Amino acid sequence: MFKGIDLFSDTVTQPSRAMKEAMMNAELGDEQKGEDPTTHALEEMAADLLGKEAAMFFPSATMANEIAIRLFCEPGDELIAAETCHLFFAEAGGPAIHAGAMARPIHSPTGIFSAKELRDTYRWSKGPHYPISKMLSIENTTNVGGGHAWPLEQLDDVMHAAKELQLKTHLDGSRLFNAVVKTATTAKRIANNFDAVTLCLSKGLGCPIGAILAYPAKDFVKVRRLKQIFGGAMRQSGILAAAGIYALQNNIDRLAEDHANAALLAQRMHNEITEIRVENSNPSTNMVFFEWHDEKIPPNEFLQRCINHGVRFSHFGEKRFRAVTHRQITQKDINTVMETLKEICLEK
């Protein structure tokens, strides 16, 4: 276990004492039989927040994403999404394995694209020889693309185009509430026009595990069967669902603190470390992407030196790194990170 200032991801968050107490006090039943009252309460709360008819609790957002694809796609159908999205980048080829879906990526370094780019990617050719463009997935906030929250007007334009193209639509909202805080709106507003929505509970919301898939009520039987097929049926899952309820009631507004700490880190890196080139010096949410440029300290060595000094980043590409702020990161930690980076620069 890494002990230090962990900026690897917001997935490293630990549940608070209050969240643990809520988990210990949860009313429990057999989730596989549909008898866990706390799980039902979380699902109803999430469906209401997202403006959807139904929701189901899953162990992970990756599982929820993959079940959404399987719900809407048949083998040979095309899944349209940004080339940098989590579905294509970090789910081990799941769309091809689980749904037999073809990836139809939209070129977009940020993960955000236009209605025109969607139309240009859509497969217009019809007939027995051609794959069918069936589904659009949008990641909000984007991950590898830079932690960007979609501008609401642009999102509306893309969703309008998707409806005209008769595409099924999925929102990978693993960090949806970061987008909610950034755009000063509601989750229901962002999720409004999507057929299905994934919500991760174990990132900025601070739960130890868990995710939600919201979907049309008519699809309950199929979604429940897919959950079984994927091995995701649980027993007394209320002990985990209770953490989700606590998070949705208490941990949304505080995401603004993570955004502020990311902005502070980006600004100080940009202003104080000449060896670092900050990609997003004005971060949209809680992610700072930067490149390390120093001929005497190769990127891999830089990463290891940071770890040795008690600071951990994630590594994307040869020189590209990511720092993610979260509930465990304070302004004091940002100051310590900056002192550490300056010390490493002096070690040449």
C-alpha positions in Angstrom: 0.0 0.0 0.0 1.4 3.4 -1.0 1.7 5.8 2.0 2.1 9.4 0.9 0.3 12.0 -1.1 -1.5 9.9 -3.6 -2.5 11.8 -6.8 -2.7 8.6 -8.8 -6.5 8.7 -9.1 -9.6 9.7 -7.1 -10.2 5.9 -6.9 -7.8 5.8 -4.0 -10.2 7.7 -1.7 -11.0 6.0 1.6 -14.4 6.1 3.2 -14.9 8.5 6.1 -15.7 7.4 9.6 -19.3 8.7 9.1 -19.6 6.6 5.9 -18.3 3.5 7.7 -20.9 4.0 10.4 -23.6 4.2 7.9 -22.4 1.0 6.4 -22.3 -0.8 9.7 -25.8 0.4 10.5 -27.4 -0.6 7.2 -30.4 -2.8 7.0 -29.5 -5.9 5.0 -31.1 -8.7 2.9 -30.3 -10.9 0.0 -29.7 -8.7 -3.1 -29.8 -11.6 -5.5 -33.4 -12.3 -4.4 -34.2 -8.6 -4.6 -34.6 -8.5 -0.8 -31.9 -6.0 0.3 -33.8 -2.8 1.4 -30.7 -0.6 1.5 -29.8 -1.5 -2.0 -33.3 -0.8 -3.2 -33.2 2.6 -1.4 -29.9 3.5 -3.2 -31.3 2.4 -6.6 -34.4 4.5 -6.1 -32.4 7.6 -5.0 -30.0 7.3 -7.9 -32.9 6.9 -10.4 -34.5 10.0 -9.1 -31.3 12.0 -9.2 -30.6 11.0 -12.8 -34.3 11.4 -13.9 -34.5 7.8 -15.0 -37.2 5.1 -14.5 -35.0 2.5 -12.9 -31.5 1.9 -11.6 -29.4 -1.1 -10.6 -26.4 -1.4 -8.2 -23.2 -3.0 -9.5 -19.8 -3.7 -8.1 -18.0 -1.4 -10.6 -18.6 1.3 -13.3 -16.8 -0.9 -15.8 -19.4 -3.6 -15.3 -22.2 -1.1 -15.6 -20.7 0.4 -18.8 -20.3 -3.1 -20.4 -23.8 -4.1 -19.5 -25.1 -0.9 -21.1 -23.3 -1.8 -24.3 -24.6 -5.3 -24.2 -28.1 -4.0 -23.6 -28.2 -1.9 -26.8 -25.7 -3.6 -29.2 -25.7 -6.9 -31.0 -22.6 -8.5 -32.4 -21.3 -6.5 -35.4 -23.0 -3.3 -34.3 -20.9 -0.1 -34.0 -20.3 1.7 -30.8 -19.4 5.4 -31.4 -17.4 7.2 -28.7 -14.3 9.4 -28.4 -11.1 7.6 -29.1 -9.8 8.4 -25.6 -12.8 7.2 -23.7 -12.7 4.7 -20.9 -14.7 2.2 -22.9 -11.9 2.0 -25.5 -8.9 2.8 -23.3 -9.3 1.0 -20.1 -11.9 -1.8 -20.3 -9.7 -4.5 -21.7 -11.6 -4.8 -25.0 -14.8 -5.4 -23.2 -17.2 -4.0 -25.9 -15.8 -6.6 -28.3 -15.7 -9.4 -25.8 -19.1 -8.9 -24.1 -21.2 -7.4 -26.9 -19.3 -8.2 -30.0 -19.5 -4.5 -30.8 -17.1 -2.7 -33.1 -15.4 0.4 -31.9 -16.1 3.4 -34.1 -13.9 6.1 -32.5 -14.2 9.9 -33.0 -10.9 11.6 -33.1 -10.9 14.0 -30.1 -7.8 14.6 -27.9 -10.1 16.1 -25.2 -12.8 13.5 -25.4 -15.3 16.2 -26.4 -16.6 16.4 -29.9 -19.3 18.2 -32.0 -22.5 17.2 -33.6 -20.8 17.5 -37.0 -18.0 15.1 -35.9 -20.7 12.6 -34.7 -22.4 12.8 -38.1 -19.1 12.4 -39.9 -18.4 9.3 -37.9 -21.8 7.7 -38.2 -21.9 5.0 -40.9 -24.4 6.2 -43.5 -24.0 3.2 -45.8 -26.9 0.7 -45.3 -27.2 -2.9 -46.5 -26.2 -6.4 -45.5 -22.5 -5.8 -46.1 -22.2 -3.0 -43.6 -22.0 -2.7 -39.8 -24.7 -0.7 -38.2 -23.9 2.4 -36.2 -26.1 1.6 -33.2 -24.9 3.3 -30.0 -23.2 6.6 -28.9 -21.4 6.7 -25.5 -20.3 10.0 -24.0 -17.8 10.3 -21.1 -18.5 13.2 -18.8 -16.2 14.2 -17.3 -13.6 13.0 -19.8 -10.7 11.1 -18.3 -7.7 10.7 -20.5 -8.9 13.7 -22.5 -8.1 16.0 -19.6 -10.9 15.8 -17.0 -13.1 18.1 -19.0 -16.8 18.7 -18.2 -18.9 18.9 -21.3 -20.4 22.4 -22.0 -24.2 21.9 -21.7 -25.0 23.6 -25.1 -22.5 21.4 -26.9 -23.8 18.3 -25.2 -27.3 19.2 -26.2 -26.3 19.6 -29.8 -24.6 16.2 -29.9 -27.6 14.5 -28.2 -30.0 16.2 -30.7 -27.9 14.8 -33.5 -27.8 11.3 -31.9 -31.6 11.3 -31.7 -31.9 12.2 -35.3 -29.6 9.4 -36.2 -31.7 7.0 -34.0 -28.7 6.0 -31.9 -29.1 4.5 -28.5 -27.2 6.7 -26.1 -25.2 6.0 -23.0 -23.6 8.4 -20.5 -20.4 7.2 -18.9 -20.8 9.4 -15.9 -18.1 7.9 -13.7 -17.3 11.5 -12.6 -20.8 12.9 -13.4 -21.0 15.0 -10.2 -17.7 16.6 -11.0 -19.4 17.8 -14.2 -22.5 18.8 -12.2 -20.4 21.0 -9.9 -18.3 22.5 -12.8 -21.4 23.4 -14.9 -23.5 24.5 -11.9 -26.4 22.3 -13.0 -28.1 19.0 -11.9 -27.3 15.4 -12.7 -30.8 15.1 -14.1 -30.2 18.0 -16.5 -27.0 16.4 -17.9 -28.5 12.8 -18.0 -31.8 14.0 -19.4 -31.6 12.7 -23.0 -29.5 9.6 -22.5 -31.1 6.1 -22.6 -28.7 4.7 -20.0 -26.4 6.3 -17.4 -23.5 4.9 -15.5 -22.6 6.6 -12.2 -19.5 5.5 -10.3 -19.6 5.8 -6.5 -16.0 5.0 -5.7 -14.2 8.0 -7.2 -14.7 11.5 -6.0 -17.8 10.4 -4.0 -15.5 8.4 -1.8 -17.2 5.0 -1.5 -15.1 1.9 -1.2 -16.9 0.1 -4.1 -19.9 0.4 -6.3 -21.6 1.9 -9.3 -25.1 2.5 -10.6 -26.6 1.9 -14.1 -29.8 3.8 -14.7 -32.0 2.6 -17.6 -35.5 2.3 -18.9 -37.8 0.3 -16.6 -38.9 -1.9 -19.5 -35.4 -3.3 -19.7 -35.3 -4.5 -16.1 -35.5 -8.2 -16.8 -32.7 -8.0 -19.4 -30.4 -5.9 -17.2 -31.0 -8.2 -14.3 -30.1 -11.2 -16.4 -27.0 -9.5 -17.7 -25.9 -8.8 -14.2 -26.2 -12.5 -13.4 -24.3 -13.4 -16.6 -21.6 -11.0 -15.7 -21.3 -12.6 -12.3 -22.4 -9.5 -10.5 -25.3 -10.8 -8.3 -24.5 -10.1 -4.6 -25.9 -11.0 -1.2 -26.0 -8.5 1.6 -25.0 -5.6 -0.7 -26.7 -3.1 1.6 -23.5 -2.7 3.5 -22.0 -1.3 0.3 -25.1 0.5 -0.9 -25.3 2.4 2.4 -22.0 4.0 1.5 -23.5 5.2 -1.8 -26.5 6.7 -0.1 -24.2 8.5 2.3 -22.1 9.8 -0.6 -25.1 11.1 -2.6 -26.4 12.9 0.5 -23.1 14.3 1.8 -20.2 14.2 -0.7 -21.4 16.1 -3.8 -20.9 19.7 -2.9 -17.4 19.1 -1.5 -16.1 18.2 -5.0 -15.6 21.9 -5.5 -12.7 21.6 -3.0 -11.0 19.0 -5.3 -11.4 21.4 -8.3 -9.9 24.2 -6.4 -6.9 22.1 -5.3 -6.4 20.9 -8.9 -6.4 24.6 -10.0 -3.9 25.5 -7.4 -1.6 22.6 -8.3 -1.8 23.4 -12.0 -1.0 27.1 -11.5 1.9 26.5 -9.2 3.4 23.8 -11.5 3.1 26.1 -14.5 4.6 29.1 -12.6 7.3 27.4 -10.5 8.7 24.3 -12.3 10.4 25.0 -15.6 10.8 21.2 -16.2 7.0 20.7 -16.2 4.7 21.7 -19.0 1.1 21.8 -17.8 -1.4 20.7 -20.4 -4.4 22.2 -18.7 -3.2 25.1 -16.6 -6.8 26.0 -15.9 -8.3 22.6 -15.1 -11.9 22.0 -15.8 -12.4 19.7 -12.7 -10.0 17.6 -10.6 -7.4 16.5 -13.0 -4.1 18.1 -13.9 -2.2 16.7 -16.9 1.4 17.6 -17.4 4.6 16.6 -19.3 8.0 16.2 -17.7 10.9 17.7 -19.8 14.3 17.2 -18.4 17.1 15.4 -20.3 19.0 14.4 -17.1 16.0 12.8 -15.5 14.0 10.5 -17.8 10.2 10.3 -17.2 10.3 6.9 -15.6 13.0 8.0 -13.3 11.0 11.1 -12.5 8.0 9.0 -11.6 10.1 6.8 -9.3 11.8 9.7 -7.6 8.4 11.2 -6.8 7.2 7.9 -5.3 10.4 7.6 -3.3 9.7 11.1 -1.9 6.1 10.2 -1.0 4.2 11.6 -4.0 2.5 9.4 -6.6 1.1 10.4 -10.1 -0.2 8.2 -12.9 1.7 7.9 -16.1 0.1 8.3 -19.5 2.4 8.1 -22.5 6.1 8.7 -22.6 6.3 12.0 -20.9 2.6 12.6 -19.9 1.5 12.4 -16.3 -1.8 12.9 -14.5 -2.5 14.2 -11.0 -6.0 13.7 -9.6 -7.2 15.6 -6.5 -9.8 14.0 -4.2 -11.2 14.0 -0.7 -7.8 12.9 0.9 -5.9 15.8 -0.7 -5.7 19.1 1.1 -4.2 22.5 0.2 -1.3 21.6 2.6 -0.7 18.5 0.5 -0.5 20.6 -2.6 2.2 22.8 -1.0 4.1 19.6 0.0 3.9 18.3 -3.6 5.4 21.5 -4.9 8.3 21.4 -2.4 8.9 17.8 -3.4 9.0 18.6 -7.1 11.4 21.4 -6.5 13.6 19.1 -4.4 13.7 16.5 -7.3 14.7 19.2 -9.7 17.7 20.0 -7.6 18.8 16.4 -7.5 20.2 16.4 -11.0 
